[in-house]
Amino acid sequence: MALTDVASTDAPSYTMIKTEVQGRVAVITLDRPKALNALCSELFYEINDALSRFDNDTGIGAVVLTGSERAFAAGADIKEMKDAEFVNNYKTNFLGHWVEQISKMRKPIIAAVNGYALGGGCELAMMCDIIYAGEKAVFGQPEINLGTIPGAGGTQRLTHAVGKSKAMEMILTGSVNLDAQEALNYGLVSKVFPPEKLLEETIKTAAKIASKGAVSVQMAKEAVNQAYELGLSSGLHFERRLFQATFATKDQKEGMAAFAEKRKPGFVHE
């Protein structure tokens, strides 16, 4: 499946990621092979910049985030943080920028995880809206072995995904990991593919999402995410208001007209 490099005169030159586009799908590939895509501040600045550009590009409807076949991201760059001190961490909100842009993304992000997704790598995958895994993927939170704990969402998102007991076991032992099939069984990932097919299948799903009306996709993502933040009554109220709001969009009129007329809709993303 051919991809088009989006590097151009108006796009920044990245050193730790690669950005490509296929149709309405953008692909961001972590590119620190010697470090197994270990996460560092510079890498996240590049990820955040690329995500911001794609989020504001009307030609993009969904984003795929991936790594290499050996490692999605094998953890944080320990050399970068080993000498950090609490006061400076607190004053600078250390790791805060790791989640800054992903948490603000209006467009869906699908993680395509091959190989290791450990520590910050597992947390990065869980920041995405959907996770697809290669058959050899491994998920874990080994921070306890370094005398610390997950700091970019591991204690929160993993617990929501796999339940308290399994999350406690993984985080407190630092040695209990999930393989791809276990991650699928626990609901951490949505689908598992052969490693060589993972990116292709992930792009297919992203393209399917990107073909829908962009406003409805954004509203649906927002509503699902609120299920983690609101009680049931408030969540249902929030969902109903967004549902009602879709009737002010051109895509709702087109989608329902196309259904009634037994034809394919032509969404205009308005």
C-alpha positions in Angstrom: 0.0 0.0 0.0 1.8 3.1 -1.2 2.2 6.1 1.0 3.1 9.7 0.1 5.7 11.5 2.1 4.2 14.8 3.2 7.6 16.6 3.7 7.5 19.8 1.7 8.7 23.4 1.8 6.0 24.3 4.4 6.4 21.2 6.5 9.0 20.9 9.2 11.9 18.5 8.9 11.7 15.9 11.7 14.6 13.8 13.0 12.8 11.3 15.2 9.6 10.6 13.3 8.5 10.1 9.7 5.2 11.5 8.4 3.3 10.1 5.4 -0.2 10.5 3.9 -2.5 8.1 2.0 -5.7 9.8 0.9 -7.3 11.2 4.0 -5.1 9.2 6.4 -1.9 10.5 8.0 0.7 8.1 9.3 3.3 9.0 11.9 6.1 6.6 12.4 8.4 6.7 15.4 12.0 6.6 14.0 14.6 5.9 16.7 15.6 2.4 15.7 18.8 2.2 17.6 16.9 3.1 20.8 13.9 0.9 20.1 11.9 4.1 19.7 12.6 5.1 23.3 10.5 8.2 24.2 12.2 11.4 25.0 11.1 15.1 25.1 12.4 15.9 21.6 10.4 13.0 20.2 7.2 14.2 21.8 7.7 17.7 20.6 7.9 16.3 17.0 4.9 14.0 17.6 2.9 16.9 19.0 3.8 19.2 16.1 2.8 16.6 13.5 -0.4 15.8 15.3 -1.3 19.5 15.5 -0.6 20.0 11.8 -2.8 17.0 10.9 -5.5 18.0 13.3 -5.8 21.3 11.5 -5.5 19.9 8.0 -9.0 19.6 6.5 -7.7 17.0 4.1 -6.9 14.6 6.9 -9.7 12.6 8.6 -7.7 10.2 10.8 -4.2 9.5 12.0 -2.2 6.3 12.4 0.7 6.2 14.9 3.2 3.3 14.6 6.7 2.3 15.2 8.9 -0.5 13.8 8.2 -4.2 13.6 10.6 -4.8 16.6 9.2 -2.0 18.8 6.4 0.4 18.9 8.2 2.1 21.8 10.2 0.1 24.3 9.8 2.7 27.0 11.0 6.1 28.1 14.6 7.3 27.5 15.9 6.6 31.0 19.2 8.4 30.2 17.3 11.6 29.7 15.4 11.4 33.0 17.6 9.6 35.4 19.2 12.7 37.0 15.9 14.8 37.1 14.9 16.3 40.4 11.5 16.7 41.9 11.4 20.5 42.2 12.2 21.0 38.5 9.9 18.2 37.5 7.1 19.9 39.4 7.8 23.4 38.2 8.1 22.3 34.5 5.2 19.8 34.7 7.6 17.0 33.5 5.8 14.6 31.1 2.9 17.0 30.8 3.8 17.7 27.2 3.7 14.0 26.4 -0.1 14.0 26.5 -0.7 17.7 25.5 -1.6 17.4 21.9 -3.0 13.8 21.9 -5.5 14.7 24.6 -6.6 17.7 22.5 -6.9 15.8 19.2 -10.3 16.2 17.5 -9.5 13.5 14.9 -9.2 9.8 15.7 -5.8 8.3 16.3 -5.2 4.6 15.8 -2.1 3.0 17.3 -0.5 0.2 15.2 1.6 -1.7 17.7 4.3 -4.2 16.7 6.8 -5.5 19.1 7.5 -3.9 22.4 5.1 -1.3 23.9 6.5 -1.0 27.4 6.3 1.7 30.0 5.8 5.0 28.2 5.3 3.0 25.0 2.3 1.3 26.5 1.0 4.6 27.8 1.4 6.2 24.3 -0.6 3.4 22.7 -3.3 3.8 25.3 -3.6 7.6 24.6 -4.8 6.7 21.2 -8.5 6.0 20.4 -8.0 2.5 19.0 -5.2 0.1 19.3 -4.4 -2.6 16.7 -1.6 -5.1 17.5 0.7 -7.3 15.6 0.9 -10.9 16.8 4.2 -10.4 18.5 3.3 -7.2 20.3 4.0 -7.1 24.1 2.4 -4.6 26.5 3.7 -3.8 30.0 4.4 -1.2 32.7 7.8 -2.1 34.2 8.5 1.3 35.9 8.4 -0.2 39.4 11.7 -2.0 38.5 13.3 1.5 38.1 12.1 2.7 41.5 9.3 4.8 40.1 5.7 4.4 38.8 4.0 5.1 35.4 3.7 8.8 34.9 1.9 9.3 31.6 -1.4 7.6 32.3 -0.4 4.0 33.0 -2.1 3.7 36.4 -5.3 5.2 35.0 -5.8 4.1 31.4 -4.6 0.5 32.0 -6.9 0.1 34.9 -9.9 1.3 32.8 -8.8 -1.1 30.0 -8.0 -4.4 31.8 -9.5 -3.9 35.3 -8.0 -3.3 38.7 -6.6 -6.7 39.5 -4.7 -7.2 36.3 -3.5 -3.6 36.2 -2.2 -3.9 39.8 -0.4 -7.2 38.9 1.3 -5.6 35.9 2.2 -2.4 37.6 3.2 -3.7 41.0 5.4 -6.6 39.7 6.8 -4.8 36.7 7.3 -8.2 35.1 3.8 -9.4 34.1 3.2 -8.3 30.5 0.4 -9.0 28.0 1.0 -10.6 24.7 -1.2 -9.6 21.8 -3.8 -12.3 22.3 -4.0 -11.5 26.0 -4.3 -7.8 25.2 -7.2 -8.6 22.9 -8.9 -10.8 25.4 -8.7 -8.1 28.1 -10.0 -5.4 25.7 -6.8 -3.4 25.6 -6.6 -3.8 21.8 -9.3 -4.2 19.2 -7.7 -6.5 16.7 -4.6 -8.6 16.1 -2.9 -9.1 12.8 0.3 -10.7 11.4 3.1 -8.2 11.9 3.6 -7.6 8.2 -0.2 -6.9 7.7 -0.6 -4.6 10.7 0.0 -1.2 9.2 -2.0 -2.0 6.0 -5.0 -3.2 8.0 -4.7 -0.2 10.4 -4.7 2.2 7.5 -7.8 0.5 6.1 -9.7 1.2 9.3 -8.4 4.7 9.4 -9.5 5.3 5.8 -13.0 3.9 6.6 -13.3 6.3 9.5 -11.9 9.2 7.4 -14.6 8.6 4.8 -17.4 9.4 7.2 -18.6 12.9 8.0 -15.8 14.6 9.9 -18.2 16.5 12.2 -20.0 13.4 13.3 -16.7 11.5 13.7 -15.5 14.3 16.0 -18.7 14.3 18.0 -18.7 10.5 18.3 -15.1 10.5 19.6 -16.0 13.3 22.1 -19.0 11.5 23.4 -17.2 8.2 23.9 -14.4 9.9 25.7 -16.9 11.5 28.1 -17.9 8.0 29.2 -14.7 8.1 31.2 -15.4 11.4 32.8 -19.1 11.6 33.5 -21.7 9.6 35.4 -24.3 7.7 33.3 -27.0 10.3 33.6 -24.7 13.1 32.7 -23.1 11.1 29.9 -26.5 10.2 28.4 -27.5 13.9 28.5 -24.2 14.9 26.8 -24.6 12.2 24.1 -28.2 13.3 23.4 -27.2 16.9 23.0 -24.5 16.0 20.5 -26.9 13.7 18.6 -29.4 16.5 18.4 -26.7 18.9 17.2 -25.9 16.6 14.2 -29.2 17.7 12.7 -27.6 21.1 12.1 -25.0 19.6 9.8 -25.0 19.1 6.0 -23.7 15.5 6.5 -26.7 14.4 8.5 -29.0 15.6 5.8 -26.9 13.9 3.1 -26.5 10.7 5.1 -30.2 10.2 5.8 -31.2 11.2 2.3 -28.7 8.7 0.8 -30.1 6.0 3.1 -33.7 6.7 2.1 -32.7 6.9 -1.6 -30.6 3.7 -1.4 -27.3 5.3 -2.6 -23.9 6.0 -1.2 -23.6 9.3 0.8 -21.3 12.0 -0.4 -20.2 13.6 2.9 -18.8 17.2 2.7 -17.5 17.3 6.3 -19.8 20.1 7.3 
